[in-house]
Amino acid sequence: MGTKTTTLFGASAVWVTKTANYIAFAGDLIAANTSGGSFTITLPATPTVGNAVTILDGGGRFAVNNLTIANNGNSIQGNLDTLILDCNNTEVILVYTGATRGWAVVSTQI
């Protein structure tokens, strides 16, 4: 479990590498490396509007070993299902928008 610091416009951001089940915190920047097998990242249970979690494919293996994003009782795009990331090199930014829509996928990059 390593970390990587990125500096952009004078601000530092710390990316954390995860290789096993993890409960995310608001503001997390997660490089999820599924090279060793599939696992689940669980979104925060009590988010506040505007909270964000960013997740990227840290090992380039999501197509082989999917990453599951568990909603933790809040919807994702208005749906209570989990989100499965199954495309290599995917990056998603999820922002909590409130009880109706829940976590919105506001950015996806493949």
Biopython code that builds the backbone (N, CA, C, O; Angstrom):
import numpy as np
from Bio.PDB.StructureBuilder import StructureBuilder

atoms = [
    (1, "MET", "N", (0.830, -1.159, 0.000)),
    (1, "MET", "CA", (0.000, 0.000, 0.000)),
    (1, "MET", "C", (0.885, 1.235, 0.000)),
    (1, "MET", "O", (1.393, 1.657, 1.039)),
    (2, "GLY", "N", (1.059, 1.804, -1.181)),
    (2, "GLY", "CA", (1.906, 2.962, -1.298)),
    (2, "GLY", "C", (1.103, 4.213, -1.493)),
    (2, "GLY", "O", (-0.123, 4.185, -1.600)),
    (3, "THR", "N", (1.827, 5.327, -1.538)),
    (3, "THR", "CA", (1.188, 6.597, -1.804)),
    (3, "THR", "C", (1.964, 7.319, -2.884)),
    (3, "THR", "O", (3.155, 7.073, -3.073)),
    (4, "LYS", "N", (1.297, 8.203, -3.586)),
    (4, "LYS", "CA", (1.921, 9.027, -4.599)),
    (4, "LYS", "C", (1.365, 10.429, -4.433)),
    (4, "LYS", "O", (0.153, 10.616, -4.324)),
    (5, "THR", "N", (2.250, 11.411, -4.414)),
    (5, "THR", "CA", (1.816, 12.798, -4.281)),
    (5, "THR", "C", (1.876, 13.465, -5.639)),
    (5, "THR", "O", (2.877, 13.361, -6.349)),
    (6, "THR", "N", (0.815, 14.143, -5.995)),
    (6, "THR", "CA", (0.727, 14.894, -7.237)),
    (6, "THR", "C", (0.557, 16.359, -6.884)),
    (6, "THR", "O", (-0.247, 16.700, -6.017)),
    (7, "THR", "N", (1.311, 17.235, -7.550)),
    (7, "THR", "CA", (1.175, 18.666, -7.326)),
    (7, "THR", "C", (0.633, 19.310, -8.588)),
    (7, "THR", "O", (1.175, 19.114, -9.676)),
    (8, "LEU", "N", (-0.428, 20.070, -8.442)),
    (8, "LEU", "CA", (-1.056, 20.756, -9.559)),
    (8, "LEU", "C", (-1.443, 22.148, -9.103)),
    (8, "LEU", "O", (-2.176, 22.306, -8.128)),
    (9, "PHE", "N", (-0.958, 23.144, -9.796)),
    (9, "PHE", "CA", (-1.248, 24.538, -9.469)),
    (9, "PHE", "C", (-0.897, 24.862, -8.019)),
    (9, "PHE", "O", (-1.604, 25.628, -7.363)),
    (10, "GLY", "N", (0.191, 24.281, -7.520)),
    (10, "GLY", "CA", (0.665, 24.575, -6.180)),
    (10, "GLY", "C", (0.002, 23.790, -5.065)),
    (10, "GLY", "O", (0.415, 23.896, -3.911)),
    (11, "ALA", "N", (-1.013, 23.006, -5.383)),
    (11, "ALA", "CA", (-1.700, 22.211, -4.358)),
    (11, "ALA", "C", (-1.251, 20.752, -4.475)),
    (11, "ALA", "O", (-1.086, 20.231, -5.578)),
    (12, "SER", "N", (-1.061, 20.113, -3.347)),
    (12, "SER", "CA", (-0.646, 18.718, -3.338)),
    (12, "SER", "C", (-1.832, 17.797, -3.104)),
    (12, "SER", "O", (-2.732, 18.101, -2.322)),
    (13, "ALA", "N", (-1.813, 16.682, -3.790)),
    (13, "ALA", "CA", (-2.841, 15.659, -3.607)),
    (13, "ALA", "C", (-2.127, 14.337, -3.424)),
    (13, "ALA", "O", (-1.185, 14.036, -4.157)),
    (14, "VAL", "N", (-2.555, 13.549, -2.467)),
    (14, "VAL", "CA", (-1.918, 12.266, -2.182)),
    (14, "VAL", "C", (-2.815, 11.142, -2.676)),
    (14, "VAL", "O", (-3.952, 10.996, -2.228)),
    (15, "TRP", "N", (-2.294, 10.354, -3.601)),
    (15, "TRP", "CA", (-2.976, 9.166, -4.104)),
    (15, "TRP", "C", (-2.555, 7.989, -3.237)),
    (15, "TRP", "O", (-1.373, 7.819, -2.941)),
    (16, "VAL", "N", (-3.521, 7.184, -2.832)),
    (16, "VAL", "CA", (-3.248, 6.004, -2.016)),
    (16, "VAL", "C", (-3.559, 4.772, -2.849)),
    (16, "VAL", "O", (-4.625, 4.684, -3.458)),
    (17, "THR", "N", (-2.628, 3.815, -2.880)),
    (17, "THR", "CA", (-2.842, 2.565, -3.595)),
    (17, "THR", "C", (-3.516, 1.562, -2.676)),
    (17, "THR", "O", (-3.083, 1.350, -1.543)),
    (18, "LYS", "N", (-4.583, 0.945, -3.177)),
    (18, "LYS", "CA", (-5.300, -0.091, -2.437)),
    (18, "LYS", "C", (-5.288, -1.372, -3.256)),
    (18, "LYS", "O", (-5.434, -1.341, -4.477)),
    (19, "THR", "N", (-5.111, -2.506, -2.569)),
    (19, "THR", "CA", (-5.059, -3.813, -3.231)),
    (19, "THR", "C", (-6.046, -4.806, -2.614)),
    (19, "THR", "O", (-6.060, -5.982, -2.977)),
    (20, "ALA", "N", (-6.862, -4.331, -1.693)),
    (20, "ALA", "CA", (-7.846, -5.184, -1.013)),
    (20, "ALA", "C", (-9.024, -4.313, -0.598)),
    (20, "ALA", "O", (-8.971, -3.090, -0.729)),
    (21, "ASN", "N", (-10.082, -4.936, -0.101)),
    (21, "ASN", "CA", (-11.288, -4.216, 0.306)),
    (21, "ASN", "C", (-10.928, -2.995, 1.141)),
    (21, "ASN", "O", (-10.025, -3.029, 1.976)),
    (22, "TYR", "N", (-11.674, -1.901, 0.886)),
    (22, "TYR", "CA", (-11.368, -0.629, 1.537)),
    (22, "TYR", "C", (-12.645, 0.197, 1.646)),
    (22, "TYR", "O", (-13.464, 0.208, 0.727)),
    (23, "ILE", "N", (-12.813, 0.888, 2.775)),
    (23, "ILE", "CA", (-13.916, 1.822, 2.940)),
    (23, "ILE", "C", (-13.351, 3.219, 2.696)),
    (23, "ILE", "O", (-12.469, 3.682, 3.420)),
    (24, "ALA", "N", (-13.875, 3.882, 1.665)),
    (24, "ALA", "CA", (-13.366, 5.187, 1.249)),
    (24, "ALA", "C", (-13.834, 6.299, 2.177)),
    (24, "ALA", "O", (-14.848, 6.181, 2.865)),
    (25, "PHE", "N", (-13.069, 7.372, 2.174)),
    (25, "PHE", "CA", (-13.399, 8.595, 2.883)),
    (25, "PHE", "C", (-13.609, 9.698, 1.861)),
    (25, "PHE", "O", (-13.045, 9.643, 0.768)),
    (26, "ALA", "N", (-14.406, 10.692, 2.197)),
    (26, "ALA", "CA", (-14.603, 11.839, 1.309)),
    (26, "ALA", "C", (-13.253, 12.452, 0.989)),
    (26, "ALA", "O", (-12.430, 12.667, 1.879)),
    (27, "GLY", "N", (-13.033, 12.730, -0.284)),
    (27, "GLY", "CA", (-11.782, 13.332, -0.724)),
    (27, "GLY", "C", (-10.712, 12.336, -1.111)),
    (27, "GLY", "O", (-9.654, 12.735, -1.597)),
    (28, "ASP", "N", (-10.957, 11.051, -0.911)),
    (28, "ASP", "CA", (-9.946, 10.042, -1.259)),
    (28, "ASP", "C", (-9.603, 10.063, -2.745)),
    (28, "ASP", "O", (-10.468, 10.244, -3.602)),
    (29, "LEU", "N", (-8.334, 9.875, -3.021)),
    (29, "LEU", "CA", (-7.801, 9.658, -4.365)),
    (29, "LEU", "C", (-7.201, 8.260, -4.324)),
    (29, "LEU", "O", (-6.149, 8.053, -3.718)),
    (30, "ILE", "N", (-7.858, 7.300, -4.963)),
    (30, "ILE", "CA", (-7.501, 5.894, -4.804)),
    (30, "ILE", "C", (-7.022, 5.307, -6.120)),
    (30, "ILE", "O", (-7.729, 5.354, -7.126)),
    (31, "ALA", "N", (-5.818, 4.756, -6.104)),
    (31, "ALA", "CA", (-5.312, 3.953, -7.212)),
    (31, "ALA", "C", (-5.584, 2.504, -6.817)),
    (31, "ALA", "O", (-4.860, 1.929, -6.004)),
    (32, "ALA", "N", (-6.630, 1.920, -7.395)),
    (32, "ALA", "CA", (-7.045, 0.563, -7.047)),
    (32, "ALA", "C", (-6.307, -0.422, -7.948)),
    (32, "ALA", "O", (-6.526, -0.448, -9.160)),
    (33, "ASN", "N", (-5.447, -1.221, -7.362)),
    (33, "ASN", "CA", (-4.650, -2.174, -8.128)),
    (33, "ASN", "C", (-5.225, -3.577, -7.926)),
    (33, "ASN", "O", (-5.028, -4.197, -6.881)),
    (34, "THR", "N", (-5.941, -4.068, -8.945)),
    (34, "THR", "CA", (-6.575, -5.387, -8.867)),
    (34, "THR", "C", (-5.701, -6.481, -9.489)),
    (34, "THR", "O", (-6.208, -7.553, -9.819)),
    (35, "SER", "N", (-4.423, -6.234, -9.651)),
    (35, "SER", "CA", (-3.527, -7.247, -10.233)),
    (35, "SER", "C", (-3.570, -8.554, -9.453)),
    (35, "SER", "O", (-3.427, -9.630, -10.034)),
    (36, "GLY", "N", (-3.767, -8.465, -8.136)),
    (36, "GLY", "CA", (-3.809, -9.650, -7.292)),
    (36, "GLY", "C", (-5.192, -10.261, -7.161)),
    (36, "GLY", "O", (-5.346, -11.291, -6.505)),
    (37, "GLY", "N", (-6.198, -9.655, -7.766)),
    (37, "GLY", "CA", (-7.561, -10.176, -7.690)),
    (37, "GLY", "C", (-8.568, -9.069, -7.458)),
    (37, "GLY", "O", (-8.228, -7.964, -7.035)),
    (38, "SER", "N", (-9.811, -9.393, -7.745)),
    (38, "SER", "CA", (-10.913, -8.436, -7.582)),
    (38, "SER", "C", (-11.125, -8.091, -6.118)),
    (38, "SER", "O", (-10.866, -8.909, -5.235)),
    (39, "PHE", "N", (-11.601, -6.869, -5.863)),
    (39, "PHE", "CA", (-11.967, -6.474, -4.504)),
    (39, "PHE", "C", (-12.995, -5.359, -4.572)),
    (39, "PHE", "O", (-13.412, -4.949, -5.656)),
    (40, "THR", "N", (-13.406, -4.866, -3.394)),
    (40, "THR", "CA", (-14.473, -3.875, -3.297)),
    (40, "THR", "C", (-13.994, -2.630, -2.576)),
    (40, "THR", "O", (-13.326, -2.708, -1.545)),
    (41, "ILE", "N", (-14.346, -1.480, -3.133)),
    (41, "ILE", "CA", (-14.190, -0.213, -2.432)),
    (41, "ILE", "C", (-15.601, 0.230, -2.062)),
    (41, "ILE", "O", (-16.480, 0.303, -2.921)),
    (42, "THR", "N", (-15.812, 0.523, -0.788)),
    (42, "THR", "CA", (-17.117, 0.933, -0.288)),
    (42, "THR", "C", (-17.119, 2.440, -0.092)),
    (42, "THR", "O", (-16.229, 2.990, 0.558)),
    (43, "LEU", "N", (-18.118, 3.107, -0.655)),
    (43, "LEU", "CA", (-18.236, 4.556, -0.534)),
    (43, "LEU", "C", (-18.607, 4.942, 0.895)),
    (43, "LEU", "O", (-19.152, 4.118, 1.631)),
    (44, "PRO", "N", (-18.321, 6.185, 1.302)),
    (44, "PRO", "CA", (-18.667, 6.637, 2.654)),
    (44, "PRO", "C", (-20.162, 6.488, 2.936)),
    (44, "PRO", "O", (-20.989, 6.699, 2.048)),
    (45, "ALA", "N", (-20.507, 6.123, 4.174)),
    (45, "ALA", "CA", (-21.900, 5.873, 4.552)),
    (45, "ALA", "C", (-22.689, 7.147, 4.784)),
    (45, "ALA", "O", (-23.892, 7.173, 4.524)),
    (46, "THR", "N", (-22.053, 8.202, 5.264)),
    (46, "THR", "CA", (-22.768, 9.445, 5.584)),
    (46, "THR", "C", (-22.111, 10.630, 4.868)),
    (46, "THR", "O", (-21.544, 11.513, 5.510)),
    (47, "PRO", "N", (-22.193, 10.639, 3.540)),
    (47, "PRO", "CA", (-21.565, 11.739, 2.801)),
    (47, "PRO", "C", (-22.362, 13.035, 2.923)),
    (47, "PRO", "O", (-23.546, 13.037, 3.259)),
    (48, "THR", "N", (-21.681, 14.114, 2.644)),
    (48, "THR", "CA", (-22.280, 15.442, 2.584)),
    (48, "THR", "C", (-22.280, 15.875, 1.123)),
    (48, "THR", "O", (-21.364, 15.528, 0.377)),
    (49, "VAL", "N", (-23.285, 16.621, 0.711)),
    (49, "VAL", "CA", (-23.345, 17.098, -0.669)),
    (49, "VAL", "C", (-22.025, 17.771, -1.032)),
    (49, "VAL", "O", (-21.534, 18.641, -0.312)),
    (50, "GLY", "N", (-21.468, 17.353, -2.155)),
    (50, "GLY", "CA", (-20.190, 17.881, -2.636)),
    (50, "GLY", "C", (-19.005, 16.998, -2.328)),
    (50, "GLY", "O", (-17.933, 17.195, -2.900)),
    (51, "ASN", "N", (-19.165, 16.005, -1.421)),
    (51, "ASN", "CA", (-18.068, 15.069, -1.162)),
    (51, "ASN", "C", (-17.729, 14.320, -2.441)),
    (51, "ASN", "O", (-18.616, 13.990, -3.229)),
    (52, "ALA", "N", (-16.441, 14.054, -2.646)),
    (52, "ALA", "CA", (-16.010, 13.350, -3.848)),
    (52, "ALA", "C", (-15.025, 12.244, -3.501)),
    (52, "ALA", "O", (-14.271, 12.337, -2.533)),
    (53, "VAL", "N", (-15.053, 11.197, -4.315)),
    (53, "VAL", "CA", (-14.096, 10.098, -4.233)),
    (53, "VAL", "C", (-13.635, 9.829, -5.666)),
    (53, "VAL", "O", (-14.457, 9.673, -6.569)),
    (54, "THR", "N", (-12.320, 9.775, -5.868)),
    (54, "THR", "CA", (-11.758, 9.498, -7.185)),
    (54, "THR", "C", (-11.071, 8.148, -7.138)),
    (54, "THR", "O", (-10.299, 7.861, -6.223)),
    (55, "ILE", "N", (-11.361, 7.318, -8.138)),
    (55, "ILE", "CA", (-10.798, 5.967, -8.199)),
    (55, "ILE", "C", (-10.260, 5.741, -9.601)),
    (55, "ILE", "O", (-10.937, 6.022, -10.590)),
    (56, "LEU", "N", (-9.025, 5.227, -9.678)),
    (56, "LEU", "CA", (-8.459, 4.887, -10.975)),
    (56, "LEU", "C", (-7.866, 3.489, -10.946)),
    (56, "LEU", "O", (-7.570, 2.940, -9.885)),
    (57, "ASP", "N", (-7.700, 2.929, -12.135)),
    (57, "ASP", "CA", (-7.152, 1.588, -12.303)),
    (57, "ASP", "C", (-5.636, 1.649, -12.138)),
    (57, "ASP", "O", (-4.907, 1.934, -13.088)),
    (58, "GLY", "N", (-5.180, 1.381, -10.934)),
    (58, "GLY", "CA", (-3.763, 1.496, -10.612)),
    (58, "GLY", "C", (-2.895, 0.385, -11.152)),
    (58, "GLY", "O", (-1.670, 0.492, -11.094)),
    (59, "GLY", "N", (-3.477, -0.673, -11.672)),
    (59, "GLY", "CA", (-2.690, -1.785, -12.201)),
    (59, "GLY", "C", (-3.024, -2.128, -13.638)),
    (59, "GLY", "O", (-2.427, -3.035, -14.218)),
    (60, "GLY", "N", (-3.981, -1.402, -14.219)),
    (60, "GLY", "CA", (-4.374, -1.670, -15.601)),
    (60, "GLY", "C", (-5.005, -3.036, -15.786)),
    (60, "GLY", "O", (-4.824, -3.664, -16.829)),
    (61, "ARG", "N", (-5.759, -3.515, -14.771)),
    (61, "ARG", "CA", (-6.297, -4.877, -14.800)),
    (61, "ARG", "C", (-7.793, -4.977, -14.522)),
    (61, "ARG", "O", (-8.281, -6.079, -14.271)),
    (62, "PHE", "N", (-8.541, -3.879, -14.555)),
    (62, "PHE", "CA", (-9.967, -3.944, -14.233)),
    (62, "PHE", "C", (-10.737, -4.901, -15.144)),
    (62, "PHE", "O", (-11.730, -5.483, -14.709)),
    (63, "ALA", "N", (-10.310, -5.078, -16.392)),
    (63, "ALA", "CA", (-11.029, -5.980, -17.300)),
    (63, "ALA", "C", (-10.861, -7.438, -16.880)),
    (63, "ALA", "O", (-11.753, -8.255, -17.107)),
    (64, "VAL", "N", (-9.736, -7.764, -16.275)),
    (64, "VAL", "CA", (-9.461, -9.141, -15.829)),
    (64, "VAL", "C", (-9.992, -9.354, -14.410)),
    (64, "VAL", "O", (-10.685, -10.334, -14.139)),
    (65, "ASN", "N", (-9.661, -8.433, -13.517)),
    (65, "ASN", "CA", (-10.093, -8.484, -12.120)),
    (65, "ASN", "C", (-10.891, -7.216, -11.834)),
    (65, "ASN", "O", (-10.330, -6.165, -11.525)),
    (66, "ASN", "N", (-12.209, -7.338, -11.945)),
    (66, "ASN", "CA", (-13.088, -6.172, -11.784)),
    (66, "ASN", "C", (-12.963, -5.543, -10.406)),
    (66, "ASN", "O", (-12.627, -6.208, -9.426)),
    (67, "LEU", "N", (-13.243, -4.241, -10.356)),
    (67, "LEU", "CA", (-13.338, -3.526, -9.087)),
    (67, "LEU", "C", (-14.811, -3.236, -8.842)),
    (67, "LEU", "O", (-15.501, -2.714, -9.718)),
    (68, "THR", "N", (-15.288, -3.572, -7.656)),
    (68, "THR", "CA", (-16.672, -3.298, -7.277)),
    (68, "THR", "C", (-16.696, -2.047, -6.405)),
    (68, "THR", "O", (-15.906, -1.914, -5.470)),
    (69, "ILE", "N", (-17.610, -1.134, -6.720)),
    (69, "ILE", "CA", (-17.838, 0.049, -5.895)),
    (69, "ILE", "C", (-19.167, -0.172, -5.176)),
    (69, "ILE", "O", (-20.225, -0.178, -5.806)),
    (70, "ALA", "N", (-19.110, -0.353, -3.858)),
    (70, "ALA", "CA", (-20.315, -0.585, -3.058)),
    (70, "ALA", "C", (-20.886, 0.755, -2.603)),
    (70, "ALA", "O", (-20.147, 1.651, -2.195)),
    (71, "ASN", "N", (-22.209, 0.880, -2.679)),
    (71, "ASN", "CA", (-22.865, 2.165, -2.423)),
    (71, "ASN", "C", (-23.018, 2.515, -0.938)),
    (71, "ASN", "O", (-23.236, 3.681, -0.611)),
    (72, "ASN", "N", (-22.911, 1.558, -0.056)),
    (72, "ASN", "CA", (-22.996, 1.776, 1.396)),
    (72, "ASN", "C", (-24.300, 2.456, 1.814)),
    (72, "ASN", "O", (-24.316, 3.316, 2.694)),
    (73, "GLY", "N", (-25.401, 2.045, 1.156)),
    (73, "GLY", "CA", (-26.719, 2.550, 1.530)),
    (73, "GLY", "C", (-27.180, 3.776, 0.764)),
    (73, "GLY", "O", (-28.330, 4.192, 0.901)),
    (74, "ASN", "N", (-26.309, 4.357, -0.034)),
    (74, "ASN", "CA", (-26.675, 5.507, -0.863)),
    (74, "ASN", "C", (-26.683, 5.069, -2.318)),
    (74, "ASN", "O", (-25.932, 4.173, -2.705)),
    (75, "SER", "N", (-27.520, 5.689, -3.114)),
    (75, "SER", "CA", (-27.572, 5.296, -4.520)),
    (75, "SER", "C", (-26.361, 5.821, -5.284)),
    (75, "SER", "O", (-25.685, 6.759, -4.862)),
    (76, "ILE", "N", (-26.115, 5.183, -6.420)),
    (76, "ILE", "CA", (-25.123, 5.641, -7.387)),
    (76, "ILE", "C", (-25.910, 5.909, -8.664)),
    (76, "ILE", "O", (-26.493, 4.992, -9.243)),
    (77, "GLN", "N", (-25.926, 7.168, -9.105)),
    (77, "GLN", "CA", (-26.710, 7.577, -10.274)),
    (77, "GLN", "C", (-28.200, 7.257, -10.081)),
    (77, "GLN", "O", (-28.898, 6.949, -11.047)),
    (78, "GLY", "N", (-28.684, 7.329, -8.832)),
    (78, "GLY", "CA", (-30.087, 7.077, -8.556)),
    (78, "GLY", "C", (-30.453, 5.606, -8.470)),
    (78, "GLY", "O", (-31.635, 5.272, -8.382)),
    (79, "ASN", "N", (-29.465, 4.722, -8.493)),
    (79, "ASN", "CA", (-29.692, 3.276, -8.494)),
    (79, "ASN", "C", (-29.003, 2.670, -7.281)),
    (79, "ASN", "O", (-27.872, 3.043, -6.970)),
    (80, "LEU", "N", (-29.651, 1.752, -6.594)),
    (80, "LEU", "CA", (-29.053, 1.144, -5.402)),
    (80, "LEU", "C", (-28.142, -0.045, -5.694)),
    (80, "LEU", "O", (-27.671, -0.697, -4.762)),
    (81, "ASP", "N", (-27.887, -0.338, -6.966)),
    (81, "ASP", "CA", (-26.948, -1.415, -7.313)),
    (81, "ASP", "C", (-25.513, -0.964, -7.083)),
    (81, "ASP", "O", (-25.230, 0.228, -6.973)),
    (82, "THR", "N", (-24.617, -1.936, -7.012)),
    (82, "THR", "CA", (-23.194, -1.614, -6.950)),
    (82, "THR", "C", (-22.734, -1.203, -8.350)),
    (82, "THR", "O", (-23.419, -1.447, -9.343)),
    (83, "LEU", "N", (-21.578, -0.584, -8.405)),
    (83, "LEU", "CA", (-20.977, -0.179, -9.673)),
    (83, "LEU", "C", (-19.784, -1.092, -9.907)),
    (83, "LEU", "O", (-18.929, -1.229, -9.032)),
    (84, "ILE", "N", (-19.717, -1.715, -11.070)),
    (84, "ILE", "CA", (-18.609, -2.602, -11.415)),
    (84, "ILE", "C", (-17.739, -1.905, -12.453)),
    (84, "ILE", "O", (-18.221, -1.524, -13.520)),
    (85, "LEU", "N", (-16.464, -1.741, -12.140)),
    (85, "LEU", "CA", (-15.521, -1.187, -13.107)),
    (85, "LEU", "C", (-14.801, -2.353, -13.769)),
    (85, "LEU", "O", (-14.073, -3.100, -13.115)),
    (86, "ASP", "N", (-15.015, -2.501, -15.092)),
    (86, "ASP", "CA", (-14.484, -3.667, -15.799)),
    (86, "ASP", "C", (-13.753, -3.304, -17.095)),
    (86, "ASP", "O", (-13.601, -4.147, -17.980)),
    (87, "CYS", "N", (-13.307, -2.070, -17.206)),
    (87, "CYS", "CA", (-12.512, -1.625, -18.363)),
    (87, "CYS", "C", (-11.148, -1.179, -17.860)),
    (87, "CYS", "O", (-11.060, -0.366, -16.940)),
    (88, "ASN", "N", (-10.089, -1.702, -18.457)),
    (88, "ASN", "CA", (-8.737, -1.317, -18.060)),
    (88, "ASN", "C", (-8.537, 0.188, -18.174)),
    (88, "ASN", "O", (-9.090, 0.847, -19.055)),
    (89, "ASN", "N", (-7.739, 0.704, -17.266)),
    (89, "ASN", "CA", (-7.310, 2.106, -17.254)),
    (89, "ASN", "C", (-8.445, 3.099, -17.050)),
    (89, "ASN", "O", (-8.328, 4.266, -17.424)),
    (90, "THR", "N", (-9.532, 2.643, -16.464)),
    (90, "THR", "CA", (-10.670, 3.505, -16.156)),
    (90, "THR", "C", (-10.350, 4.392, -14.954)),
    (90, "THR", "O", (-9.661, 3.974, -14.024)),
    (91, "GLU", "N", (-10.854, 5.607, -14.990)),
    (91, "GLU", "CA", (-10.809, 6.513, -13.842)),
    (91, "GLU", "C", (-12.200, 7.102, -13.676)),
    (91, "GLU", "O", (-12.793, 7.574, -14.646)),
    (92, "VAL", "N", (-12.732, 7.078, -12.449)),
    (92, "VAL", "CA", (-14.037, 7.667, -12.181)),
    (92, "VAL", "C", (-13.946, 8.639, -11.013)),
    (92, "VAL", "O", (-13.202, 8.431, -10.055)),
    (93, "ILE", "N", (-14.728, 9.703, -11.126)),
    (93, "ILE", "CA", (-14.893, 10.648, -10.027)),
    (93, "ILE", "C", (-16.362, 10.588, -9.644)),
    (93, "ILE", "O", (-17.239, 10.829, -10.474)),
    (94, "LEU", "N", (-16.628, 10.265, -8.378)),
    (94, "LEU", "CA", (-17.993, 10.199, -7.867)),
    (94, "LEU", "C", (-18.189, 11.359, -6.898)),
    (94, "LEU", "O", (-17.381, 11.567, -5.993)),
    (95, "VAL", "N", (-19.266, 12.112, -7.094)),
    (95, "VAL", "CA", (-19.581, 13.252, -6.238)),
    (95, "VAL", "C", (-20.964, 13.030, -5.647)),
    (95, "VAL", "O", (-21.908, 12.702, -6.367)),
    (96, "TYR", "N", (-21.084, 13.209, -4.336)),
    (96, "TYR", "CA", (-22.372, 13.031, -3.683)),
    (96, "TYR", "C", (-23.235, 14.264, -3.921)),
    (96, "TYR", "O", (-22.832, 15.383, -3.606)),
    (97, "THR", "N", (-24.437, 14.050, -4.482)),
    (97, "THR", "CA", (-25.314, 15.159, -4.868)),
    (97, "THR", "C", (-26.567, 15.271, -4.010)),
    (97, "THR", "O", (-27.378, 16.175, -4.209)),
    (98, "GLY", "N", (-26.727, 14.367, -3.068)),
    (98, "GLY", "CA", (-27.912, 14.394, -2.208)),
    (98, "GLY", "C", (-28.676, 13.090, -2.283)),
    (98, "GLY", "O", (-28.326, 12.196, -3.054)),
    (99, "ALA", "N", (-29.729, 12.985, -1.472)),
    (99, "ALA", "CA", (-30.453, 11.726, -1.312)),
    (99, "ALA", "C", (-31.127, 11.227, -2.587)),
    (99, "ALA", "O", (-31.230, 10.015, -2.780)),
    (100, "THR", "N", (-31.585, 12.115, -3.460)),
    (100, "THR", "CA", (-32.325, 11.680, -4.643)),
    (100, "THR", "C", (-31.450, 10.932, -5.642)),
    (100, "THR", "O", (-31.774, 9.810, -6.030)),
    (101, "ARG", "N", (-30.378, 11.526, -6.049)),
    (101, "ARG", "CA", (-29.487, 10.906, -7.043)),
    (101, "ARG", "C", (-28.335, 10.169, -6.383)),
    (101, "ARG", "O", (-27.770, 9.246, -6.970)),
    (102, "GLY", "N", (-27.986, 10.562, -5.183)),
    (102, "GLY", "CA", (-26.884, 9.918, -4.479)),
    (102, "GLY", "C", (-25.537, 10.307, -5.067)),
    (102, "GLY", "O", (-25.260, 11.481, -5.313)),
    (103, "TRP", "N", (-24.710, 9.297, -5.285)),
    (103, "TRP", "CA", (-23.386, 9.505, -5.869)),
    (103, "TRP", "C", (-23.532, 9.629, -7.385)),
    (103, "TRP", "O", (-24.049, 8.724, -8.040)),
    (104, "ALA", "N", (-23.082, 10.733, -7.930)),
    (104, "ALA", "CA", (-23.114, 10.941, -9.381)),
    (104, "ALA", "C", (-21.729, 10.676, -9.941)),
    (104, "ALA", "O", (-20.723, 11.121, -9.389)),
    (105, "VAL", "N", (-21.693, 9.949, -11.040)),
    (105, "VAL", "CA", (-20.431, 9.742, -11.746)),
    (105, "VAL", "C", (-20.282, 10.964, -12.641)),
    (105, "VAL", "O", (-20.939, 11.070, -13.677)),
    (106, "VAL", "N", (-19.411, 11.888, -12.235)),
    (106, "VAL", "CA", (-19.295, 13.145, -12.967)),
    (106, "VAL", "C", (-18.156, 13.138, -13.965)),
    (106, "VAL", "O", (-18.065, 14.019, -14.819)),
    (107, "SER", "N", (-17.290, 12.148, -13.860)),
    (107, "SER", "CA", (-16.191, 12.067, -14.813)),
    (107, "SER", "C", (-15.772, 10.617, -14.954)),
    (107, "SER", "O", (-15.588, 9.906, -13.966)),
    (108, "THR", "N", (-15.626, 10.202, -16.175)),
    (108, "THR", "CA", (-15.112, 8.866, -16.471)),
    (108, "THR", "C", (-14.079, 9.023, -17.557)),
    (108, "THR", "O", (-14.304, 9.711, -18.553)),
    (109, "GLN", "N", (-12.949, 8.384, -17.363)),
    (109, "GLN", "CA", (-11.898, 8.440, -18.378)),
    (109, "GLN", "C", (-11.416, 7.029, -18.620)),
    (109, "GLN", "O", (-11.128, 6.289, -17.679)),
    (110, "ILE", "N", (-11.330, 6.660, -19.889)),
    (110, "ILE", "CA", (-10.839, 5.333, -20.247)),
    (110, "ILE", "C", (-9.674, 5.507, -21.201)),
    (110, "ILE", "O", (-9.089, 4.520, -21.647)),
]
sb = StructureBuilder()
sb.init_structure("model")
sb.init_model(0)
sb.init_chain("A")
sb.init_seg("    ")
for serial, (resi, resn, name, xyz) in enumerate(atoms, 1):
    if name == "N":
        sb.init_residue(resn, " ", resi, " ")
    sb.init_atom(name, np.array(xyz, "f"), 0.0, 1.0, " ", f" {name:<3s}", serial, name[0])
structure = sb.get_structure()
